Amino acid sequence: MTEPAQPRRERGYAKGRATRVQIVEAAMVLFGEVGYRSASLREIASRVGISHPGLIHHFPTKEVLLAAVLEHRDEIDDSALAADLASGTALLDAVVRLVRRNAERPGIVELFTTLAAEATAADHPAHRYFRDRYTTTIALLTRELEALRAAGALRPSVDPASGARQLTALMDGLQVQWLLERGSEDQVDMAAVMQDALALYLVEPPLVEPQRPGSAGD
């Protein structure tokens, strides 16, 4: 008996979506390892186990694939952050949680750090993405610090706009140190350092305590 065409099409769509996910995840790894400019679509296709034309069918250009990679990365971060905020977690506490999560996914950290450095070049396809992302992040943190100042929870010496840039720079700098020290006994505890830094900004330290190595729940 001939199989209905609709289920077969649905299976084809599902297979196509699965292949796209595999391509994006392989690209995330390779972009993190060698950077966007040095990565090739042929190498990504090889890692996925498909032909180069097969990859081009899903992502016609490397720029299109890069956009998909950055979108996927944002979905991972933004969904977790939104869930924390929806549960009533304060923004700065949610940032500490984000830093802690990053310590469990080196591929994401490596991707962001490598691409952010490359994208300082004006002709890099991710240049606008990273400019917009930093603008959004700094504005979000500035508003939060301004709200804390209005509530009397921010130390008088802290300027919200400057503090927002400092915290953003700290998060990025910690990621570079963490990658360089990966696997060593002295590898930086990013969440702990972030927590300590926030204590210098606030009259009362945030309630969230980072899980240090060897603590309960590790």
C-alpha positions in Angstrom: 0.0 0.0 0.0 1.4 3.4 -1.0 2.3 5.6 2.0 0.5 8.9 2.2 2.5 11.8 0.8 1.8 14.2 3.7 3.6 12.2 6.4 6.5 11.7 4.0 6.8 15.5 3.5 6.6 16.1 7.2 9.4 13.6 7.8 11.4 15.5 5.1 10.7 18.8 6.8 11.7 17.3 10.2 14.9 15.9 8.7 15.7 19.3 7.1 15.2 21.1 10.4 17.4 18.6 12.2 20.1 19.1 9.6 20.0 22.8 10.0 20.4 22.5 13.7 23.4 20.2 13.2 25.0 22.7 10.8 24.4 25.6 13.2 25.9 23.7 16.1 28.9 22.6 14.0 29.4 26.2 12.9 29.3 27.5 16.4 32.1 25.1 17.4 34.3 25.9 14.4 33.7 29.7 14.6 34.8 29.5 18.2 37.9 27.4 17.4 39.3 29.4 14.4 37.1 32.5 14.0 34.6 33.3 11.3 37.1 34.4 8.7 39.2 31.3 8.9 36.2 28.8 9.0 35.1 27.3 5.8 31.7 26.0 4.8 33.4 22.8 3.4 34.8 22.0 6.9 31.5 22.6 8.5 29.8 20.3 6.0 32.4 17.7 6.6 31.8 17.8 10.4 28.1 17.4 9.9 28.6 14.6 7.4 26.9 16.2 4.4 28.2 17.5 1.1 29.1 21.2 0.5 26.2 21.6 -1.9 24.0 20.1 0.8 25.0 22.7 3.3 24.6 25.5 0.7 21.0 24.3 0.2 20.3 25.2 3.8 22.6 28.2 4.2 23.5 29.8 0.8 26.4 31.9 2.2 28.7 32.0 5.2 27.1 35.3 6.2 23.7 33.7 6.4 25.1 30.9 8.5 26.8 33.4 10.8 23.4 35.1 11.3 21.8 31.8 12.2 24.6 31.0 14.7 24.3 34.4 16.4 20.5 34.0 16.5 20.8 30.5 18.1 23.3 31.8 20.7 20.9 34.6 21.6 18.0 32.2 22.0 20.0 30.1 24.4 21.0 33.2 26.6 17.9 35.2 26.2 15.4 32.4 27.1 17.3 31.6 30.3 17.6 35.2 31.3 13.9 35.9 30.6 13.0 32.8 32.7 15.1 34.2 35.6 13.5 37.6 35.4 10.0 36.1 35.0 10.5 34.2 38.2 11.2 37.4 40.1 15.0 37.3 40.1 16.6 40.8 40.1 18.5 41.6 36.9 21.9 41.7 38.6 21.3 38.4 40.3 20.2 37.0 36.9 23.5 38.3 35.4 25.4 36.3 38.0 23.4 33.2 37.1 24.2 33.8 33.4 27.9 34.0 34.2 27.6 30.8 36.2 25.9 29.0 33.3 28.6 30.2 30.9 31.1 28.3 33.0 29.3 25.1 32.0 29.4 25.8 28.2 32.8 26.6 27.0 31.8 26.4 23.4 29.4 29.4 23.8 32.0 31.4 25.6 34.7 30.7 23.0 32.3 31.6 20.2 31.4 34.9 21.7 34.9 35.8 22.7 36.4 34.9 19.3 33.7 36.6 17.2 33.6 39.7 19.4 37.3 40.3 18.8 37.1 39.7 15.1 34.0 41.9 14.7 35.8 45.0 15.9 36.7 45.3 12.2 34.1 47.5 10.4 33.9 45.1 7.4 33.2 42.0 9.5 29.6 40.7 8.9 29.0 40.6 12.7 30.2 44.1 13.4 26.7 45.7 13.6 25.4 42.8 15.6 28.1 43.2 18.3 27.7 47.0 18.3 24.0 46.7 18.8 24.4 44.0 21.4 26.8 46.1 23.5 24.6 49.1 23.2 21.6 47.1 24.4 23.5 45.5 27.2 25.0 48.7 28.5 21.6 50.5 28.3 19.9 47.7 30.2 22.5 47.7 33.0 22.5 51.5 33.1 18.7 51.5 33.7 19.0 48.9 36.4 21.7 50.8 38.2 19.7 54.0 38.0 16.7 52.2 39.5 19.0 50.9 42.3 20.3 54.4 42.9 16.7 55.7 43.1 15.9 53.0 45.7 19.0 53.9 47.7 20.7 50.6 47.0 23.5 51.9 44.9 26.7 53.3 46.5 26.8 57.1 46.0 30.2 56.8 44.3 28.9 54.7 41.5 27.8 56.4 38.3 25.2 54.2 36.6 26.4 54.7 33.0 30.0 54.2 33.9 29.2 51.2 36.2 27.3 49.6 33.3 30.3 49.7 31.1 32.6 48.5 33.8 30.4 45.5 34.5 30.1 44.7 30.8 33.9 44.9 30.4 34.3 42.7 33.5 32.1 40.0 32.1 34.0 39.9 28.8 37.4 40.1 30.4 36.6 37.2 32.8 35.6 35.1 29.8 39.0 35.6 28.2 40.8 34.8 31.4 38.6 31.7 31.9 39.4 30.4 28.4 43.1 31.0 28.8 43.1 29.2 32.2 40.8 26.4 31.1 41.7 23.1 32.8 44.1 24.6 35.2 43.8 24.5 39.0 43.8 28.3 39.1 41.0 28.7 36.6 39.0 31.8 37.5 35.6 31.4 39.1 33.8 33.9 36.9 30.5 33.9 39.0 32.4 34.5 42.2 34.4 37.4 40.8 31.3 38.9 39.4 29.5 38.6 42.7 32.4 40.2 44.5 32.4 43.1 42.0 28.7 43.7 42.5 29.2 43.9 46.2 31.4 47.0 45.5 28.5 48.7 43.7 25.6 48.0 46.0 24.9 49.2 49.5 23.5 45.7 50.2 25.1 42.8 48.3 22.8 40.7 46.0 21.2 37.7 47.6 22.4 35.2 45.0 25.6 33.5 46.0 27.7 31.9 43.3 28.4 28.2 43.7 32.1 27.9 44.3 34.0 24.7 43.5 33.3 22.0 46.1 30.1 23.7 47.4 26.8 22.0 47.8 25.0 21.4 44.5 28.2 21.0 42.3 
